[in-house]
Amino acid sequence: MIKYFNYILFSILISLFFILNINNKISTNIHSLLPQSENKELLKEFLSFESNKKILVSIKGFDKKALKELREFEENILKIDGIKRDNKITVSSFKEYQDKYYFYLNELNIKKTTNLDVKKELDSLYESIINSFLTVNINKNDPFELIKKEDIKFNIKNGKLVLKDYGYISLFTLDKSINSLNDYERIYDKIKKYETSNIGTFSSIYYFVENSRYIKNDVNKIVLLALILLIILYFFILRNISLLSNTLLSLASSSLLATIFLTFIYDEISLFVLVFGLSISTIAIDYMFHHYFHKNYESKQGFNKEVFLGFFTTFTAFFILSFCNFLLIEQITIFAMISLLVSYLLFAFIYPRITFKQKEFKLYEQKNIKVKKTYFFLFSLIFLLFSLSSITFDFDIKSLDYNNKSLQEKELFFKEKLNNKDTQTVLIKASSINELILYNEEIKKIDTSATSSLDKLISKERFIKINKILSVSKLQKIKDDLKIYIKDTAFKKDSFDNAYRYELNPPIYSYEKLLEYKVHIKRYNNSYISYINVSKDKYNDVLKKDYIYSLSLKTLFEKNLQSELKRIIILGLSSLIFITFVIIFITKRKMIQALNFLLFPSALIFIYLSFIPVNILHIFMFFIILSISIDYAIYSSKDNSKQTNKAIIFSAISSFAGFGVLIFSDINSLFSIGSVATLGIFAILILIFFQKVANASKSL
């Protein structure tokens, strides 16, 4: 049965993968990379607001053809299950509230009230009515327009909203039940089916759909390319179908077990973790190569100490890095430790019992060009010192995500046309509804142009303040004069009975009532949350308030990365010190030869990094390369035989096939990993072929 162990193990794990529905826990959403925190939970709550599920539809032109085409498009997408019109009609209960607190919710023109001639204003109002060809709408609460008028942001033509100097616009929204990626994809596909060359649409859900699809396609392309390269590589090197199939099954099993384990710890894991993890699993191939080329699978050679030391130091380096609180790195290191441990156990203890015969494979022998190890050592130190002083960091999470330029252009178009280009959304959190409204009022003092659905609500504190102003204003006198002078006009005597009457008791709000008013509010634990749009130039001032939370992924990741960068570097350096100590302890007199496997890859990597903005994955991958390099340092210094050199070369090429293909990715996070890995592995191969070492074998 031991001959079929890998087949049985893989069958069990792949069955568990589908039975446990692991695929649904794998996310392409960049939000999944945020560490678990209150900010992340609040961001999720914010994204569930109905206002974040709007669909904007525009058509260029104001002619009949454009209007007809827009109406036909509207009819079609309203047939899609889950889409409804964005109805802006104010509910009657909210209209009653606004009328009741009219003089509290709007700004009173004190100057006009002071100089108002009621009799003259009544005569003027009557004249405008009888001389106008159109119906004159009179506000019976404020017939003399003592409240300052708000600027109208939208124009209406032919019953449609108009984008200035462009065309018509329609607004739709999704039902509250529409929350999953599958729903978003269904709606996206149907909308795109009805789109024409004249009609443009945009919704924030498009990012979820388009980015997810692009990332999946890109990842599938990269994984397929890596798999093809590895199969070709292993086939020509091993020339043993049984060993090839067992090796691929072992690597797949180790990755499956690591994935399943992660889903038990985390609610969701990023697809980036799996791609990186699958690449890391190719590191384990050197455990197989060293056992294979040293004929451990052919006859009982005993325990291979060098392979164990290589595994132990790499595993320990990942273990040290796993204490990082940056979620992406935390998940990757756990994945790596599990996959490497499983692979090592299989290659070290199961394969010798299965037994595989070695087939000879000759490498090209490079004899002439050999460089002294001290030259590599000095070169590495000089260029490391030079490049380290030129490093600049990039904390923007956008630099790791797929850059969807076409969708960004569409979003910018609508923002510019709707005058939202220079605004930023922040979340407000409070312990009570009144406190939430009060906080909104405080933000509007900082930024008078800020907008929120809370704007038409008034806090108890503001009510008391305005009530004092109204009580000393001339409103009561205006109301009394109105009763006197209206008798001498053609107006009915009760026409303005409710005019300039203001409420004396503050409003009492309930959560259910605010939802009825269509206010964007949510309960969150024992608090209430809403959001407000502020201008970008006031954004940093607003963020200083302790009840304000950023909804910017860029800001959240920057904050997390900046707080974690020092920790990551400390952990990385701790890992490096441990690796260096192990090398010195094991290699002794061959220390410089072994240390070159750390220093030379580091020098090449940092020369490259000194010319680009460095993100978190560049740094992390650098430490991974060092973790890989220590294996080769131990192997080459302990045994410089042709079998060892074969194993090192083939495992390095294998690692390149796993990591190096990532340089073909259009996703910057994967490209960052691939670029550092390619340079590091290239440096290792240079050392193997060109470093002059003591007792080197003459033939490979």
Phi and psi in degrees as a GROMACS rama.xvg file:
@    title "Ramachandran Plot"
@    xaxis  label "Phi"
@    yaxis  label "Psi"
@TYPE xy
-63.3113  -26.6585  ILE-2
-67.089  -23.5396  LYS-3
-107.255  13.393  TYR-4
-57.7809  -46.588  PHE-5
-63.4509  -37.3613  ASN-6
-67.5735  -41.8392  TYR-7
-66.4882  -46.0412  ILE-8
-60.9367  -45.6593  LEU-9
-62.5766  -41.8781  PHE-10
-61.5037  -41.5617  SER-11
-65.0471  -45.8927  ILE-12
-69.9967  -40.4738  LEU-13
-68.0705  -32.9965  ILE-14
-65.9714  -44.608  SER-15
-60.8926  -38.4595  LEU-16
-56.3348  -43.9497  PHE-17
-83.1222  -36.101  PHE-18
-63.43  -42.8712  ILE-19
-81.8428  0.194074  LEU-20
55.1154  44.8451  ASN-21
-61.2754  -31.7994  ILE-22
-57.6347  -32.0856  ASN-23
-73.0655  -12.3479  ASN-24
-95.1209  -0.5321  LYS-25
-94.7206  121.99  ILE-26
-114.309  142.594  SER-27
-100.323  0.397252  THR-28
-76.1439  128.472  ASN-29
-62.7331  -21.7355  ILE-30
-63.113  -28.3821  HIS-31
-65.5677  -15.5296  SER-32
-84.4112  -10.5234  LEU-33
-70.5088  139.883  LEU-34
-66.4663  151.052  PRO-35
-65.0868  118.147  GLN-36
-159.852  173.312  SER-37
-63.8622  -36.8159  GLU-38
-59.3281  -42.1148  ASN-39
-65.9516  -42.2915  LYS-40
-64.4972  -40.911  GLU-41
-66.9093  -36.1355  LEU-42
-63.2511  -41.8881  LEU-43
-61.7473  -42.2344  LYS-44
-63.2568  -41.4675  GLU-45
-62.446  -43.1674  PHE-46
-66.1319  -20.2927  LEU-47
-84.5738  -7.37709  SER-48
-60.253  139.871  PHE-49
-60.4827  -30.5758  GLU-50
-65.4549  -18.5933  SER-51
-89.3916  4.89156  ASN-52
-119.121  33.236  LYS-53
-80.206  151.702  LYS-54
-120.874  120.129  ILE-55
-98.907  131.87  LEU-56
-126.239  128.02  VAL-57
-131.132  153.8  SER-58
-140.5  137.348  ILE-59
-79.5221  134.965  LYS-60
104.716  158.193  GLY-61
-120.795  10.5429  PHE-62
-79.9822  174.805  ASP-63
-64.3718  -35.6099  LYS-64
-62.4282  -44.0062  LYS-65
-64.2826  -42.4633  ALA-66
-63.5595  -41.9988  LEU-67
-65.1525  -44.618  LYS-68
-62.7483  -40.1572  GLU-69
-64.4813  -42.951  LEU-70
-64.9261  -38.2056  ARG-71
-65.22  -40.4444  GLU-72
-64.0606  -42.5502  PHE-73
-60.4457  -43.3424  GLU-74
-61.1218  -39.2566  GLU-75
-68.6867  -46.6473  ASN-76
-75.8821  -20.7019  ILE-77
-71.38  -14.039  LEU-78
-79.6511  -16.1165  LYS-79
-73.6169  126.684  ILE-80
-62.2292  124.034  ASP-81
107.049  -7.38291  GLY-82
-108.426  137.204  ILE-83
-141.52  162.755  LYS-84
-66.6965  145.867  ARG-85
-82.248  87.5927  ASP-86
-76.682  117.549  ASN-87
-96.8716  4.27054  LYS-88
-66.3381  127.534  ILE-89
-73.347  131.034  THR-90
-67.2938  150.661  VAL-91
-59.9988  -37.8681  SER-92
-64.8901  -36.9219  SER-93
-71.5761  -35.2752  PHE-94
-63.7494  -40.0556  LYS-95
-63.554  -42.2974  GLU-96
-61.7481  -45.3159  TYR-97
-64.1129  -38.2079  GLN-98
-66.9869  -39.5567  ASP-99
-65.617  -39.3352  LYS-100
-111.436  33.5261  TYR-101
-55.7352  -44.1199  TYR-102
-81.6225  -5.35497  PHE-103
-98.114  -29.8665  TYR-104
-87.7627  -12.8359  LEU-105
-127.588  159.184  ASN-106
-86.609  124.523  GLU-107
-83.1314  135.375  LEU-108
-84.699  90.7034  ASN-109
-60.7299  -40.7415  ILE-110
-60.0074  -41.6495  LYS-111
-69.6634  -36.2281  LYS-112
-66.4851  -33.3904  THR-113
-66.614  -40.3506  THR-114
-102.512  11.9982  ASN-115
-72.3515  130.679  LEU-116
-103.662  102.191  ASP-117
-61.4908  -43.8883  VAL-118
-62.5998  -43.667  LYS-119
-65.5522  -40.0603  LYS-120
-66.829  -37.4499  GLU-121
-64.1947  -44.0127  LEU-122
-62.7104  -42.6383  ASP-123
-64.4654  -39.524  SER-124
-64.7298  -41.4265  LEU-125
-65.6452  -42.554  TYR-126
-60.3169  -41.9804  GLU-127
-64.8945  -30.4441  SER-128
-72.9425  -47.7207  ILE-129
-76.2096  -23.0024  ILE-130
-95.4003  -5.69531  ASN-131
-89.6294  138.864  SER-132
-80.422  -17.3381  PHE-133
-107.712  161.107  LEU-134
-69.4814  129.933  THR-135
-95.3566  120.833  VAL-136
-88.1392  122.391  ASN-137
-111.584  129.765  ILE-138
-80.3255  108.792  ASN-139
-70.4157  -16.0403  LYS-140
-79.0891  -27.7059  ASN-141
-146.71  68.1079  ASP-142
-63.0858  -26.3582  PRO-143
-95.171  7.14267  PHE-144
52.7859  55.9593  GLU-145
-82.1031  -13.0158  LEU-146
-90.4358  132.748  ILE-147
-65.1142  132.657  LYS-148
-76.5095  143.13  LYS-149
-86.2946  149.717  GLU-150
-68.6954  134.474  ASP-151
-82.0073  120.04  ILE-152
-85.0028  -24.5571  LYS-153
-123.229  144.175  PHE-154
-104.407  152.724  ASN-155
-123.358  134.914  ILE-156
-141.838  130.128  LYS-157
53.9957  34.8034  ASN-158
75.7238  11.2162  GLY-159
-122.596  148.351  LYS-160
-69.3065  146.422  LEU-161
-118.646  132.905  VAL-162
-91.9884  120.261  LEU-163
-54.3292  132.552  LYS-164
60.1678  24.0015  ASP-165
-136.921  -71.6586  TYR-166
175.133  -157.327  GLY-167
-87.41  156.226  TYR-168
-137.176  141.405  ILE-169
-124.415  147.939  SER-170
-118.841  133.283  LEU-171
-131.118  163.95  PHE-172
-140.944  162.06  THR-173
-98.3819  151.332  LEU-174
-63.7435  155.066  ASP-175
-60.7123  -26.1431  LYS-176
-74.1277  -13.3268  SER-177
-84.7132  100.502  ILE-178
-134.294  -19.8202  ASN-179
-90.3821  159.503  SER-180
-62.9771  -35.2672  LEU-181
-61.8728  -40.9388  ASN-182
-64.7918  -44.2198  ASP-183
-59.3916  -42.9067  TYR-184
-65.6409  -40.8595  GLU-185
-60.597  -48.0433  ARG-186
-67.3387  -42.107  ILE-187
-58.5156  -47.9062  TYR-188
-62.874  -39.02  ASP-189
-72.6706  -36.9437  LYS-190
-63.9565  -45.3493  ILE-191
-63.0872  -27.7005  LYS-192
-65.7805  -32.8704  LYS-193
-94.1346  -12.1241  TYR-194
-62.8641  146.658  GLU-195
-122.227  178.283  THR-196
-67.2095  -21.6853  SER-197
-92.3472  -17.108  ASN-198
-106.514  129.986  ILE-199
-116.794  140.784  GLY-200
-130.434  154.421  THR-201
-151.881  143.404  PHE-202
-153.844  150.674  SER-203
-64.2794  -23.2917  SER-204
-68.8977  -19.1721  ILE-205
-61.2112  -34.1877  TYR-206
-62.5768  -42.8621  TYR-207
-59.305  -45.4835  PHE-208
-71.5824  -54.643  VAL-209
-66.3849  -45.7885  GLU-210
-63.8653  -41.69  ASN-211
-61.3169  -45.7582  SER-212
-66.4604  -41.6203  ARG-213
-65.7454  -43.9547  TYR-214
-62.7625  -44.1969  ILE-215
-62.2385  -44.2973  LYS-216
-63.2004  -42.2426  ASN-217
-65.0294  -43.781  ASP-218
-65.1103  -43.8194  VAL-219
-59.7674  -40.6776  ASN-220
-62.2699  -45.7652  LYS-221
-66.6109  -45.2113  ILE-222
-63.4311  -41.9263  VAL-223
-63.0713  -44.2987  LEU-224
-61.7503  -45.031  LEU-225
-62.5225  -42.109  ALA-226
-63.8326  -43.3895  LEU-227
-62.0813  -46.5154  ILE-228
-61.2187  -42.4834  LEU-229
-66.7107  -42.0146  LEU-230
-63.3737  -45.046  ILE-231
-61.6477  -45.3459  ILE-232
-60.8897  -49.8037  LEU-233
-66.7873  -36.0031  TYR-234
-63.3641  -44.8671  PHE-235
-75.1863  -31.5015  PHE-236
-77.79  -51.4746  ILE-237
-81.5708  -39.9235  LEU-238
48.6535  39.41  ARG-239
-142.54  102.87  ASN-240
-60.2315  -39.5087  ILE-241
-63.6355  -46.8071  SER-242
-65.8231  -39.0303  LEU-243
-60.8661  -49.5781  LEU-244
-64.9761  -40.518  SER-245
-65.2728  -40.2242  ASN-246
-62.8312  -47.1665  THR-247
-63.1627  -38.8893  LEU-248
-66.7223  -37.5111  LEU-249
-65.1203  -44.9325  SER-250
-64.0757  -40.383  LEU-251
-65.7292  -42.3974  ALA-252
-63.8778  -42.5491  SER-253
-63.108  -38.6723  SER-254
-70.6417  -39.9973  SER-255
-63.0496  -45.563  LEU-256
-62.7997  -40.3153  LEU-257
-64.6055  -40.5407  ALA-258
-64.682  -46.9206  THR-259
-61.5941  -42.9233  ILE-260
-60.3123  -43.86  PHE-261
-62.1129  -37.6803  LEU-262
-69.8427  -18.688  THR-263
-79.3761  -23.1231  PHE-264
-91.9455  -39.2374  ILE-265
-117.272  147.345  TYR-266
-65.5697  -36.433  ASP-267
-147.079  151.404  GLU-268
-126.922  145.561  ILE-269
-75.4292  144.267  SER-270
-60.2894  -30.2255  LEU-271
-60.9569  -35.0929  PHE-272
-62.8202  -43.6439  VAL-273
-66.367  -42.6561  LEU-274
-62.3836  -46.9311  VAL-275
-64.7836  -41.1422  PHE-276
-63.8598  -40.8341  GLY-277
-63.4812  -38.0278  LEU-278
-65.4052  -42.2036  SER-279
-62.7773  -33.9858  ILE-280
-62.0323  -23.3396  SER-281
-70.6257  -16.5974  THR-282
-60.1176  -35.3223  ILE-283
-65.4656  -14.635  ALA-284
-62.6251  -25.7178  ILE-285
-69.0522  -23.045  ASP-286
-64.4928  -40.4176  TYR-287
-69.3168  -45.8643  MET-288
-60.1808  -43.7838  PHE-289
-67.0095  -40.4961  HIS-290
-65.5207  -41.1789  HIS-291
-67.8723  -50.1291  TYR-292
-72.2765  -19.5114  PHE-293
-94.8172  12.2711  HIS-294
62.6422  29.0925  LYS-295
-68.9348  -21.8339  ASN-296
-92.1618  -4.81604  TYR-297
-101.981  -40.0834  GLU-298
-145.472  157.421  SER-299
-70.1444  107.846  LYS-300
-102.081  -3.03586  GLN-301
88.1728  -176.765  GLY-302
-73.3883  129.069  PHE-303
-87.7647  100.097  ASN-304
-66.0668  -39.8278  LYS-305
-61.6349  -42.4189  GLU-306
-65.4467  -41.5429  VAL-307
-62.5183  -44.1002  PHE-308
-61.9069  -41.1462  LEU-309
-61.1077  -46.0165  GLY-310
-63.739  -46.4582  PHE-311
-60.7036  -45.1693  PHE-312
-67.9516  -40.3236  THR-313
-63.9669  -45.1611  THR-314
-60.7555  -43.3551  PHE-315
-65.5587  -38.3421  THR-316
-61.5313  -43.3771  ALA-317
-65.43  -38.1101  PHE-318
-60.8847  -43.5787  PHE-319
-62.5659  -44.9516  ILE-320
-68.2053  -21.2798  LEU-321
-67.822  -13.4773  SER-322
-80.1134  -0.0680246  PHE-323
-68.3731  139.753  CYS-324
-90.8966  4.0168  ASN-325
-80.5555  118.124  PHE-326
-56.6171  -42.7603  LEU-327
-59.1123  -48.329  LEU-328
-68.44  -38.5953  ILE-329
-58.7391  -46.5306  GLU-330
-68.6467  -40.3697  GLN-331
-63.4112  -43.2648  ILE-332
-66.7158  -38.1677  THR-333
-65.0581  -44.291  ILE-334
-57.3167  -46.7639  PHE-335
-62.4841  -44.6411  ALA-336
-61.8014  -43.5484  MET-337
-67.3993  -47.4867  ILE-338
-65.0378  -40.2283  SER-339
-68.2979  -39.7624  LEU-340
-63.1408  -47.7135  LEU-341
-62.7213  -45.1017  VAL-342
-60.8966  -44.7974  SER-343
-61.6435  -45.8568  TYR-344
-60.4871  -40.2334  LEU-345
-67.8487  -49.9974  LEU-346
-67.8383  -32.2514  PHE-347
-86.8753  -30.3929  ALA-348
-121.381  -29.3371  PHE-349
-87.6165  -44.3294  ILE-350
-62.2913  -40.2554  TYR-351
-60.353  -25.7618  PRO-352
-83.4072  -27.3838  ARG-353
-73.0978  -40.9502  ILE-354
71.212  129.197  THR-355
-138.04  135.103  PHE-356
-83.9947  136.31  LYS-357
-81.2692  139.505  GLN-358
-112.109  135.159  LYS-359
-65.0425  140.62  GLU-360
-142.429  115.094  PHE-361
-94.2504  138.877  LYS-362
-103.748  156.772  LEU-363
-63.7357  132.031  TYR-364
-95.7859  120.604  GLU-365
-99.8071  114.643  GLN-366
-109.181  -36.4061  LYS-367
-78.4955  -48.1243  ASN-368
-93.7315  109.228  ILE-369
-133.142  132.115  LYS-370
-109.785  135.711  VAL-371
-60.4693  143.066  LYS-372
-62.8727  -28.9306  LYS-373
-68.2378  -30.2402  THR-374
-67.7856  -43.7832  TYR-375
-60.2106  -41.5979  PHE-376
-63.3577  -47.9472  PHE-377
-67.7851  -43.2113  LEU-378
-55.6943  -46.3978  PHE-379
-62.6289  -46.4886  SER-380
-63.3024  -44.0948  LEU-381
-63.5975  -48.9717  ILE-382
-74.3701  -25.8026  PHE-383
-65.7724  -47.3642  LEU-384
-62.0525  -40.111  LEU-385
-66.2681  -46.9304  PHE-386
-75.5904  -32.7983  SER-387
-61.8798  -30.1102  LEU-388
-75.573  -9.86932  SER-389
-109.101  10.0016  SER-390
-77.7125  132.944  ILE-391
-123.897  141.965  THR-392
-102.306  146.876  PHE-393
-121.039  112.051  ASP-394
-97.063  2.20081  PHE-395
-75.517  121.061  ASP-396
-64.015  -24.8837  ILE-397
-60.3553  -25.7691  LYS-398
-72.3489  -11.5287  SER-399
-101.326  -18.226  LEU-400
-91.9069  171.897  ASP-401
-71.6355  129.117  TYR-402
-88.7115  92.8051  ASN-403
-84.3358  82.9044  ASN-404
-65.6705  -41.4516  LYS-405
-62.7344  -40.6854  SER-406
-72.449  -35.3898  LEU-407
-63.1652  -37.2533  GLN-408
-65.6415  -40.7002  GLU-409
-64.3654  -43.5129  LYS-410
-61.7838  -43.9094  GLU-411
-63.0381  -37.4931  LEU-412
-58.7959  -49.9709  PHE-413
-67.9415  -38.0573  PHE-414
-62.7272  -41.3993  LYS-415
-66.3738  -43.1284  GLU-416
-69.3928  -29.1538  LYS-417
-98.789  9.99737  LEU-418
59.4794  34.4709  ASN-419
-112.267  12.1185  ASN-420
-61.0959  -39.5689  LYS-421
-105.32  36.8011  ASP-422
-118.755  156.209  THR-423
-135.401  138.65  GLN-424
-96.0202  134.268  THR-425
-127.744  157.428  VAL-426
-102.891  140.625  LEU-427
-108.609  133.087  ILE-428
-126.386  133.79  LYS-429
-146.052  161.67  ALA-430
-83.8058  -16.0557  SER-431
-144.512  165.503  SER-432
-66.6158  -42.8295  ILE-433
-62.2213  -39.6631  ASN-434
-65.4256  -37.5693  GLU-435
-61.3321  -44.1826  LEU-436
-66.6385  -39.7183  ILE-437
-62.5662  -42.8196  LEU-438
-62.8816  -39.2989  TYR-439
-60.7353  -40.8357  ASN-440
-65.9912  -36.8709  GLU-441
-65.4097  -39.626  GLU-442
-65.2559  -37.1746  ILE-443
-70.2454  -19.0596  LYS-444
-73.8444  -35.7843  LYS-445
-72.2425  -42.236  ILE-446
-130.956  100.212  ASP-447
-66.0778  -18.9048  THR-448
-90.5022  -1.98831  SER-449
-63.1458  146.124  ALA-450
-130.719  144.233  THR-451
-157.644  157.949  SER-452
-70.9262  -11.3213  SER-453
-83.2705  -5.58687  LEU-454
-60.9152  -29.7074  ASP-455
-93.6523  20.9323  LYS-456
-118.056  155.114  LEU-457
-128.808  134.269  ILE-458
-76.9676  163.491  SER-459
-63.019  -39.6489  LYS-460
-64.6477  -42.814  GLU-461
-70.7804  -35.1536  ARG-462
-58.3523  -46.9253  PHE-463
-62.266  -40.9774  ILE-464
-64.8256  -45.9195  LYS-465
-70.366  -35.2102  ILE-466
-59.9165  -37.295  ASN-467
-65.0565  -39.1547  LYS-468
-66.7065  -44.3418  ILE-469
-65.2554  -34.923  LEU-470
-68.2014  -25.5905  SER-471
-102.031  1.01231  VAL-472
-79.5229  177.501  SER-473
-93.4706  17.085  LYS-474
-61.1175  -41.3482  LEU-475
-64.3419  -40.1416  GLN-476
-64.9957  -41.0485  LYS-477
-61.8358  -41.7905  ILE-478
-63.6666  -43.0251  LYS-479
-65.2401  -42.9283  ASP-480
-64.392  -35.3801  ASP-481
-62.6414  -41.2557  LEU-482
-64.2093  -34.1637  LYS-483
-74.4152  -50.9524  ILE-484
-78.7593  -19.9942  TYR-485
-67.6174  -21.8005  ILE-486
-64.7508  -25.9371  LYS-487
-93.8093  9.60809  ASP-488
-118.076  176.682  THR-489
-83.034  -4.31041  ALA-490
-68.1594  149.881  PHE-491
-66.567  146.933  LYS-492
-65.1651  -23.8434  LYS-493
-100.906  12.108  ASP-494
-58.2895  -37.8712  SER-495
-123.936  39.2812  PHE-496
-62.483  -30.6575  ASP-497
-94.2138  1.77011  ASN-498
-69.2415  136.81  ALA-499
58.2696  31.886  TYR-500
-103.591  122.905  ARG-501
-117.057  148.797  TYR-502
-68.7951  142.475  GLU-503
-101.506  -13.5158  LEU-504
-112.295  137.066  ASN-505
-66.6362  153.279  PRO-506
-70.6463  150.785  PRO-507
-115.179  121.386  ILE-508
-104.52  150.473  TYR-509
-128.657  155.893  SER-510
-59.8918  -44.0274  TYR-511
-63.9195  -37.8524  GLU-512
-67.1966  -40.1881  LYS-513
-66.533  -36.4427  LEU-514
-63.8882  -36.6305  LEU-515
-65.5104  -34.6691  GLU-516
-74.5807  -3.24289  TYR-517
66.2397  31.4697  LYS-518
-79.8251  138.665  VAL-519
-81.9341  93.2836  HIS-520
-140.627  148.588  ILE-521
-140.659  149.091  LYS-522
-83.445  135.721  ARG-523
-136.745  108.525  TYR-524
53.4589  -118.087  ASN-525
-103.147  20.7228  ASN-526
-126.384  -179.434  SER-527
-126.782  143.315  TYR-528
-129.59  149.902  ILE-529
-151.301  -171.116  SER-530
-143.58  162.124  TYR-531
-143.084  141.813  ILE-532
-94.5286  121.667  ASN-533
-119.142  157.562  VAL-534
-71.1225  149.608  SER-535
-62.7111  -31.7798  LYS-536
-73.746  -15.7634  ASP-537
-105.479  -1.93889  LYS-538
-56.8924  -49.3165  TYR-539
-65.6599  -34.2451  ASN-540
-66.1943  -40.7535  ASP-541
-67.0094  -39.1454  VAL-542
-64.0909  -17.468  LEU-543
-69.538  -20.4918  LYS-544
-70.8813  134.671  LYS-545
-73.5221  -11.1759  ASP-546
-96.5025  2.94578  TYR-547
-103.256  136.308  ILE-548
-124.019  134.919  TYR-549
-71.9425  141.04  SER-550
-111.395  9.93894  LEU-551
-87.5574  120.675  SER-552
-57.8017  -39.2699  LEU-553
-58.2317  -48.0639  LYS-554
-65.5389  -43.2491  THR-555
-64.432  -43.3116  LEU-556
-70.6495  -39.1194  PHE-557
-59.8797  -44.6543  GLU-558
-61.9783  -44.7288  LYS-559
-67.2468  -42.975  ASN-560
-67.3848  -42.6375  LEU-561
-63.6134  -38.2026  GLN-562
-73.7603  -26.201  SER-563
-96.6859  -17.9333  GLU-564
-56.9474  -46.1  LEU-565
-60.8646  -41.6729  LYS-566
-65.6872  -42.05  ARG-567
-62.3331  -44.1447  ILE-568
-65.1077  -41.1782  ILE-569
-62.8258  -45.3281  ILE-570
-64.8804  -41.406  LEU-571
-62.7505  -43.2543  GLY-572
-66.8888  -35.6616  LEU-573
-62.6193  -42.3401  SER-574
-62.7069  -41.9995  SER-575
-64.9163  -41.5785  LEU-576
-62.884  -42.3801  ILE-577
-61.6553  -46.0278  PHE-578
-61.0034  -45.2736  ILE-579
-61.9398  -42.8042  THR-580
-61.2914  -43.1851  PHE-581
-62.7406  -44.1133  VAL-582
-61.2412  -47.2207  ILE-583
-62.3866  -41.4737  ILE-584
-67.4936  -38.4552  PHE-585
-83.7773  -44.548  ILE-586
-86.1018  -26.5839  THR-587
52.5694  -108.276  LYS-588
-68.8251  -17.6204  ARG-589
-96.0119  24.2804  LYS-590
-59.1188  -46.9595  MET-591
-63.4927  -42.8589  ILE-592
-56.8134  -43.0173  GLN-593
-72.9521  -42.0452  ALA-594
-63.1157  -26.7557  LEU-595
-60.5497  -26.4626  ASN-596
-71.3291  -15.6638  PHE-597
-96.4949  -46.4968  LEU-598
-73.0003  -44.5534  LEU-599
-66.737  -47.0319  PHE-600
-59.0827  -38.6815  PRO-601
-61.7413  -42.6778  SER-602
-62.4061  -47.7524  ALA-603
-63.2449  -41.2584  LEU-604
-64.4018  -45.886  ILE-605
-75.4344  -24.6803  PHE-606
-62.3404  -43.5421  ILE-607
-65.3012  -45.3692  TYR-608
-66.5332  -23.7364  LEU-609
-69.7281  -13.3266  SER-610
-102.765  -3.03867  PHE-611
-134.043  159.956  ILE-612
-67.6667  128.666  PRO-613
-93.4408  124.237  VAL-614
-101.475  177.24  ASN-615
-63.239  -31.7788  ILE-616
-75.5144  -28.7188  LEU-617
-58.8133  -48.2369  HIS-618
-64.4597  -46.276  ILE-619
-62.4927  -44.2147  PHE-620
-65.1645  -32.2078  MET-621
-58.7016  -46.2753  PHE-622
-67.8168  -30.1535  PHE-623
-66.4048  -43.6551  ILE-624
-59.4307  -39.4754  ILE-625
-64.9449  -36.7235  LEU-626
-65.8894  -34.867  SER-627
-71.8582  -42.7924  ILE-628
-61.3017  -32.5736  SER-629
-63.1072  -33.4216  ILE-630
-57.7208  -48.6345  ASP-631
-68.1326  -34.8947  TYR-632
-62.4423  -43.6418  ALA-633
-67.7004  -46.4437  ILE-634
-61.5618  -47.7851  TYR-635
-70.0882  -32.5008  SER-636
-80.5665  -29.9088  SER-637
-84.1042  -31.6419  LYS-638
-153.006  104.396  ASP-639
-97.1999  34.4643  ASN-640
-75.8777  168.018  SER-641
-65.9486  -31.3918  LYS-642
-64.4359  -41.8177  GLN-643
-65.2667  -44.6032  THR-644
-64.1949  -37.1008  ASN-645
-59.6505  -49.2846  LYS-646
-60.8172  -41.8591  ALA-647
-65.3194  -46.507  ILE-648
-62.7787  -46.1682  ILE-649
-69.0995  -37.8451  PHE-650
-70.4969  -33.3346  SER-651
-67.0249  -42.8822  ALA-652
-64.7612  -37.355  ILE-653
-64.1268  -42.9005  SER-654
-63.4518  -36.7417  SER-655
-63.6285  -40.7894  PHE-656
-63.0279  -32.5865  ALA-657
-78.5427  -44.1903  GLY-658
-95.4217  -42.6924  PHE-659
-60.1644  -32.4162  GLY-660
-63.234  -16.8077  VAL-661
-67.2576  -15.9208  LEU-662
-69.9522  -13.1091  ILE-663
-88.3195  0.81371  PHE-664
-81.8006  144.753  SER-665
-87.9078  -4.20308  ASP-666
-91.4217  121.717  ILE-667
-62.5571  -31.945  ASN-668
-62.9224  -43.409  SER-669
-71.6272  -38.7384  LEU-670
-63.0651  -39.0352  PHE-671
-59.5073  -43.6337  SER-672
-64.0944  -47.4894  ILE-673
-62.9081  -40.0259  GLY-674
-66.3237  -44.4522  SER-675
-67.1403  -42.456  VAL-676
-62.57  -42.8942  ALA-677
-60.618  -46.4557  THR-678
-64.0294  -42.6646  LEU-679
-64.069  -44.943  GLY-680
-69.9689  -36.5865  ILE-681
-60.5233  -41.0782  PHE-682
-64.0856  -39.4073  ALA-683
-63.9195  -42.4456  ILE-684
-65.1724  -37.7272  LEU-685
-59.3886  -44.0959  ILE-686
-63.4534  -42.6666  LEU-687
-61.796  -42.7233  ILE-688
-83.4303  -32.2938  PHE-689
-117.142  -12.5425  PHE-690
-76.8978  126.793  GLN-691
-84.4386  119.264  LYS-692
-126.125  160.919  VAL-693
-72.7436  144.069  ALA-694
58.062  31.7806  ASN-695
-69.9297  142.751  ALA-696
-70.5513  145.939  SER-697
-80.9329  -18.7967  LYS-698
-137.864  143.635  SER-699
